[in-house]
Amino acid sequence: MSILSYFIPAICSGALAIVFTLLAMRLAARFNILDRPDAQRKFHDKPIPLLGGLAIFAAFFLTLFFFRAELIVGVLTCRHWLWFFAGACFLMVGGFFDDKYDLKPSRQIIWPILAIACVIAGQIGIGKITNPLGGFLYIGAGASAIFTVIWLLAMMYTTKLLDGLDGLVAGISGIGGLVIFLFTIFPKYFQPDIALAAIIFAAACFGFLIFNWHPARIFLGEGGSLLLGYILGVLAIISGGKIAIALLVLGLPLLDFAWTILRRTIAGKNPFRAADRAHLHYRLLGLGIGQRKTVLIFYGFSLLFGLSALFLQSRGKLLAIGLLFLIMVGLIVAFAFLEKKS
């Protein structure tokens, strides 16, 4: 496929995302699946429809179906894509019930686990990782399944916890899809099937973002926030274990996720049950920067470090991830100092 041939699927996906978002808004209103302000963590002026993730889900997989012939030109078969689709279906079903009935965390996690089980059943897993000293480190089947579970859970819960500001998760996920697309059309790493799926995903995110940009007219919902991390995580795996790319795109959110677990655990709280406004995006918002500028700051980090992965070798990517870690530590120290001072 030429580069221009990717534009038609992207336009198709983006257009479908717009249409399905409008339909999802009506569906959410019909079933009274709305996010209501609570003056604590939700500051929108009126109830906002959820189920936005359903629009991205429908646009992404329907476009993949339209162009299915181009998706099996590499090592992936229909079986891989069908199991990938099945996992996403579980997230959509679980997300619908959670948005409607506000499920307990112990029941919420069932759906991501089922989605990961589908991925493993489809024989999609992390079989090797790049050795910074050269070559690859190959992983056995058992260890591969464990790494895949940890990786996808981390990705899904990162986007879930990140979904606190209008347009934040959809935009960063779209950037992630775009970076994977650019990486997989390079002659050295050429994977036309993965490139097609990635650009379709990015276009679906950006089509939805039209309605999710501040002030948002619709939210992703539980299923949607998990879905975007799931798709990004799987794309990173099937593109040949390009985990470093996803780590650089979602670097700050992933580190914030890790810090949240550590912080809540030290405080004696359930890290997956306690909710607070101590996430990095809320901290930046608290400085008076505003929602749009805060979101654009995250976009900037994702785009800068994500694009750097296109030009860096293994050691360079490792150094970039280390730099992100230092930035996160610096932000934690800075905000702790500001809190103590205030």
C-alpha positions as CSV (number, residue, x, y, z in Angstrom):
1,M,0.0,0.0,0.0
2,S,1.2,3.5,-0.8
3,I,1.0,6.2,1.8
4,L,-2.0,7.9,0.0
5,S,-3.9,4.6,0.1
6,Y,-4.2,5.0,3.9
7,F,-6.1,8.2,3.7
8,I,-9.4,6.6,2.5
9,P,-9.6,4.2,5.4
10,A,-8.7,7.1,7.8
11,I,-11.4,9.4,6.3
12,C,-13.9,6.5,6.5
13,S,-13.1,5.8,10.2
14,G,-13.2,9.5,11.2
15,A,-16.5,10.1,9.4
16,L,-18.0,7.0,11.0
17,A,-16.8,8.1,14.4
18,I,-18.6,11.4,14.0
19,V,-21.9,9.7,13.0
20,F,-21.7,7.1,15.7
21,T,-20.8,9.7,18.3
22,L,-24.1,11.6,17.5
23,L,-25.9,8.2,17.8
24,A,-24.2,7.4,21.1
25,M,-25.3,10.8,22.5
26,R,-28.9,9.9,21.7
27,L,-28.5,6.3,23.0
28,A,-27.1,7.6,26.3
29,A,-29.9,10.1,26.7
30,R,-32.5,7.4,25.9
31,F,-31.2,5.0,28.6
32,N,-30.4,7.8,31.0
33,I,-26.7,7.0,31.0
34,L,-25.4,10.4,32.0
35,D,-22.4,11.7,34.0
36,R,-23.8,14.1,36.5
37,P,-21.7,16.9,38.2
38,D,-20.9,16.3,41.9
39,A,-18.9,19.5,42.7
40,Q,-16.0,17.3,43.9
41,R,-14.4,15.6,40.8
42,K,-17.0,16.4,38.2
43,F,-17.4,20.1,37.5
44,H,-19.3,20.2,34.3
45,D,-22.5,22.4,34.4
46,K,-25.0,19.8,33.3
47,P,-25.3,16.0,32.9
48,I,-23.2,14.8,30.0
49,P,-23.9,11.6,27.9
50,L,-21.5,8.7,28.4
51,L,-21.0,5.7,25.9
52,G,-18.6,7.7,23.8
53,G,-16.3,4.7,23.7
54,L,-19.0,2.8,21.8
55,A,-18.7,5.3,18.9
56,I,-14.9,4.7,18.6
57,F,-15.4,0.9,19.0
58,A,-18.0,0.9,16.2
59,A,-16.0,3.2,13.8
60,F,-12.7,1.3,14.4
61,F,-13.9,-2.2,14.0
62,L,-16.4,-1.5,11.2
63,T,-13.7,0.2,9.2
64,L,-11.3,-2.7,9.9
65,F,-14.0,-5.0,8.5
66,F,-14.4,-2.9,5.3
67,F,-10.7,-3.2,4.7
68,R,-10.2,-6.7,6.1
69,A,-8.4,-7.9,3.0
70,E,-5.4,-5.6,3.8
71,L,-5.3,-6.8,7.4
72,I,-4.1,-10.3,6.6
73,V,-1.2,-9.6,4.3
74,G,1.3,-10.1,7.1
75,V,1.7,-12.7,9.9
76,L,-1.7,-11.9,11.4
77,T,-4.7,-13.9,10.4
78,C,-8.5,-13.5,10.7
79,R,-8.3,-15.5,13.9
80,H,-6.1,-12.9,15.6
81,W,-8.3,-10.0,14.6
82,L,-11.5,-11.8,15.7
83,W,-10.1,-12.5,19.2
84,F,-9.0,-8.9,19.4
85,F,-12.5,-7.9,18.5
86,A,-14.0,-10.3,21.0
87,G,-12.0,-8.7,23.8
88,A,-13.2,-5.3,22.9
89,C,-16.8,-6.5,22.9
90,F,-16.4,-7.6,26.6
91,L,-15.1,-4.1,27.4
92,M,-18.1,-2.5,25.7
93,V,-20.6,-4.8,27.6
94,G,-18.9,-4.2,30.9
95,G,-18.6,-0.5,30.3
96,F,-22.4,-0.2,29.5
97,F,-23.3,-1.9,32.7
98,D,-20.9,0.1,34.8
99,D,-22.0,3.4,33.3
100,K,-25.6,2.4,33.9
101,Y,-25.4,0.8,37.3
102,D,-22.0,2.0,38.7
103,L,-20.5,-1.4,39.4
104,K,-18.2,-2.1,42.3
105,P,-14.4,-2.2,41.5
106,S,-14.3,-5.9,42.2
107,R,-16.9,-6.4,39.4
108,Q,-15.4,-3.8,37.1
109,I,-12.1,-5.7,36.7
110,I,-13.9,-8.8,35.4
111,W,-14.3,-7.2,32.0
112,P,-10.7,-6.2,31.4
113,I,-9.6,-9.7,32.5
114,L,-12.0,-11.3,30.0
115,A,-10.7,-9.0,27.3
116,I,-7.1,-10.0,28.1
117,A,-8.2,-13.7,28.1
118,C,-9.4,-13.2,24.5
119,V,-6.1,-11.7,23.5
120,I,-4.2,-14.7,24.9
121,A,-6.7,-17.2,23.4
122,G,-6.0,-15.5,20.1
123,Q,-2.3,-16.2,20.6
124,I,-1.4,-12.5,20.7
125,G,1.4,-12.0,23.2
126,I,4.7,-10.5,24.0
127,G,7.1,-13.1,22.6
128,K,10.3,-11.0,22.6
129,I,11.6,-7.6,23.8
130,T,14.5,-5.6,22.4
131,N,17.7,-6.0,24.3
132,P,19.3,-2.5,24.9
133,L,22.7,-4.2,24.5
134,G,21.7,-5.6,21.1
135,G,19.4,-8.3,19.7
136,F,16.3,-9.6,21.3
137,L,15.3,-11.3,24.6
138,Y,12.9,-14.1,23.8
139,I,10.2,-15.0,26.3
140,G,8.6,-18.4,26.9
141,A,4.9,-19.0,26.5
142,G,4.1,-18.9,30.3
143,A,6.1,-15.7,30.9
144,S,4.6,-14.2,27.7
145,A,1.1,-14.6,29.0
146,I,2.1,-13.0,32.4
147,F,3.8,-10.1,30.7
148,T,0.8,-9.7,28.4
149,V,-1.6,-9.6,31.3
150,I,0.5,-7.0,33.2
151,W,1.0,-4.9,30.1
152,L,-2.6,-4.7,29.0
153,L,-3.9,-4.1,32.5
154,A,-1.4,-1.3,32.9
155,M,-2.4,0.3,29.6
156,M,-6.2,0.0,30.3
157,Y,-6.0,1.3,33.8
158,T,-3.7,4.1,32.7
159,T,-6.2,5.4,30.2
160,K,-9.0,4.8,32.7
161,L,-7.4,6.9,35.4
162,L,-6.3,9.5,32.9
163,D,-9.9,10.1,31.8
164,G,-10.5,13.1,34.0
165,L,-10.3,16.1,31.6
166,D,-12.2,16.7,28.4
167,G,-10.3,15.3,25.3
168,L,-7.3,14.1,27.3
169,V,-7.6,10.3,26.7
170,A,-9.0,10.5,23.2
171,G,-6.3,12.9,22.0
172,I,-3.4,11.0,23.5
173,S,-4.7,7.7,22.2
174,G,-5.0,9.3,18.8
175,I,-1.4,10.5,19.0
176,G,-0.4,7.0,20.0
177,G,-2.1,5.5,17.0
178,L,-0.5,8.1,14.7
179,V,3.0,7.4,16.0
180,I,2.5,3.6,15.6
181,F,1.3,4.3,12.0
182,L,4.4,6.4,11.2
183,F,6.7,3.8,12.7
184,T,5.1,0.9,10.8
185,I,5.3,2.6,7.4
186,F,9.1,3.1,7.7
187,P,10.8,0.8,5.2
188,K,12.9,-0.7,8.0
189,Y,9.9,-1.7,10.0
190,F,7.3,-1.9,7.2
191,Q,4.1,-3.5,8.4
192,P,1.2,-2.4,6.2
193,D,-1.5,-4.3,8.2
194,I,-0.5,-2.7,11.5
195,A,-0.1,0.7,9.9
196,L,-3.7,0.4,8.5
197,A,-5.1,-0.5,11.9
198,A,-3.2,2.2,13.6
199,I,-4.3,5.0,11.3
200,I,-7.9,3.8,11.4
201,F,-7.7,3.9,15.2
202,A,-6.2,7.4,15.3
203,A,-8.8,8.7,12.9
204,A,-11.6,7.3,15.0
205,C,-10.2,9.0,18.1
206,F,-9.8,12.3,16.4
207,G,-13.4,12.1,15.0
208,F,-14.7,11.5,18.5
209,L,-12.5,14.3,19.8
210,I,-14.6,16.9,17.9
211,F,-17.4,16.3,20.4
212,N,-15.1,15.5,23.4
213,W,-13.0,18.6,23.3
214,H,-13.6,21.1,26.1
215,P,-16.4,21.8,26.8
216,A,-17.3,18.2,26.1
217,R,-20.7,17.2,24.7
218,I,-20.0,13.5,25.4
219,F,-17.6,11.4,27.6
220,L,-15.9,8.1,26.8
221,G,-17.5,6.3,29.7
222,E,-16.0,3.3,31.6
223,G,-15.9,1.0,28.6
224,G,-14.4,3.7,26.3
225,S,-11.6,4.7,28.6
226,L,-10.6,1.0,29.0
227,L,-11.0,0.4,25.3
228,L,-8.5,3.0,24.2
229,G,-5.8,1.6,26.4
230,Y,-6.7,-1.9,25.3
231,I,-6.4,-1.1,21.6
232,L,-3.1,0.8,22.0
233,G,-1.7,-2.0,24.1
234,V,-2.6,-4.7,21.5
235,L,-1.3,-2.5,18.6
236,A,2.0,-2.2,20.5
237,I,2.2,-6.0,20.8
238,I,1.2,-7.0,17.3
239,S,3.5,-4.4,15.7
240,G,6.4,-6.6,16.9
241,G,6.6,-5.9,20.6
242,K,7.1,-2.1,20.1
243,I,6.4,-1.6,23.8
244,A,8.8,1.3,24.0
245,I,6.7,3.4,21.6
246,A,3.6,3.1,23.7
247,L,5.7,3.7,26.9
248,L,7.0,7.0,25.4
249,V,3.6,8.1,24.1
250,L,1.9,7.3,27.5
251,G,5.0,7.9,29.5
252,L,3.7,10.5,32.0
253,P,0.2,9.0,32.4
254,L,1.8,5.5,33.0
255,L,4.2,6.9,35.6
256,D,1.3,8.8,37.2
257,F,-0.6,5.5,37.3
258,A,2.3,3.8,39.0
259,W,2.7,6.7,41.5
260,T,-1.1,6.6,42.2
261,I,-0.9,2.9,43.1
262,L,2.1,3.5,45.3
263,R,0.7,6.6,47.0
264,R,-2.7,5.0,47.7
265,T,-1.1,1.8,49.0
266,I,1.2,3.7,51.4
267,A,-1.9,5.6,52.6
268,G,-3.6,2.2,53.4
269,K,-6.2,2.6,50.6
270,N,-7.3,0.3,47.9
271,P,-5.4,1.7,44.9
272,F,-8.2,0.7,42.5
273,R,-11.1,1.8,44.6
274,A,-10.1,5.1,46.2
275,A,-10.8,8.2,44.0
276,D,-9.0,11.5,44.5
277,R,-7.9,14.6,42.7
278,A,-4.2,14.0,43.2
279,H,-3.6,12.8,39.6
280,L,-1.1,14.8,37.6
281,H,-3.7,16.4,35.3
282,Y,-5.7,17.5,38.3
283,R,-2.6,19.0,39.9
284,L,-1.8,21.0,36.8
285,L,-5.4,22.1,36.6
286,G,-5.2,23.3,40.2
287,L,-2.4,25.7,39.2
288,G,-5.0,27.7,37.2
289,I,-3.7,26.6,33.8
290,G,-7.2,25.6,32.6
291,Q,-8.5,22.4,31.0
292,R,-7.5,23.1,27.4
293,K,-3.9,24.2,28.2
294,T,-3.5,21.3,30.6
295,V,-4.6,18.8,27.9
296,L,-2.3,20.5,25.4
297,I,0.6,20.1,27.7
298,F,-0.1,16.3,27.9
299,Y,-0.5,16.2,24.1
300,G,2.9,17.9,23.7
301,F,4.7,15.4,25.9
302,S,3.1,12.5,24.1
303,L,3.8,13.8,20.6
304,L,7.4,14.9,21.5
305,F,8.5,11.6,23.1
306,G,6.3,9.5,20.8
307,L,8.0,10.9,17.7
308,S,11.4,10.6,19.3
309,A,10.8,6.8,19.2
310,L,10.9,7.0,15.4
311,F,14.5,8.1,15.4
312,L,16.0,6.6,18.6
313,Q,17.6,3.2,18.8
314,S,17.0,0.9,21.8
315,R,19.4,2.6,24.1
316,G,18.1,6.0,23.1
317,K,14.5,5.0,23.8
318,L,15.7,3.7,27.2
319,L,17.3,7.0,28.0
320,A,14.1,8.9,26.9
321,I,12.0,6.7,29.2
322,G,14.5,7.5,32.0
323,L,14.1,11.2,31.2
324,L,10.4,10.9,31.5
325,F,10.9,9.2,34.9
326,L,13.0,12.1,36.1
327,I,10.4,14.6,34.9
328,M,7.7,12.8,36.8
329,V,9.8,12.6,40.0
330,G,10.5,16.3,39.6
331,L,6.8,17.1,39.3
332,I,6.0,15.0,42.3
333,V,8.6,16.8,44.4
334,A,7.5,20.2,43.1
335,F,3.8,19.6,43.9
336,A,4.7,18.2,47.3
337,F,6.7,21.4,48.0
338,L,3.8,23.6,46.9
339,E,1.3,21.7,49.1
340,K,3.6,22.0,52.1
341,K,4.1,25.7,51.5
342,S,0.4,26.3,51.1
